[in-house]
Amino acid sequence: MLKYKYETHLHTSESSLCGEVSGKEYARYYKKMGYTGIFVTDHFLNGNTNVPEDQSWPERLDWFCRGYESAAEAGREIGLDVFFAWEYSHGWAHFLTYGLDKDWLLANHDILSWDLMDYFKR
């Protein structure tokens, strides 16, 4: 029987304030531990992020995606699946968001103004 191990929630030092390890280092660590892949779920721009607010939307997203992109590059080199996701905050609640990409975020530049139900619908 084939077994697959995935880490589905991790924050990188590139964009999450609580992250202490880079995406590249995470990829190598999880590969060494026998994982099939990881989901990089850095805190989104409305959460515990280190992304500066005084930049344009595309610049903020470039910064936000650094951890994922670093992990994805390493993953390609070492044979580890790396997926893009994020942790969206709304007050005390946090929601992991999977299956969307940077292009979707670029096209939804008003995402931070949405109420929670609108976020879920979209």
URZIZI-V282991 format. One record per helix or strand of 3 or more residues. SS is the DSSP state (H for helix, E for strand). FROM is the first residue (numbers start at 1). LEN is the number of residues. If there is no record, write none. Layout:
<<SS/FROM/LEN> <SS/FROM/LEN>>
//
This chain:
<<E/6/5> <H/23/10> <E/37/4> <H/57/8> <H/66/13> <E/81/10> <E/93/6> <H/102/6> <H/111/3> <H/116/6>>
//
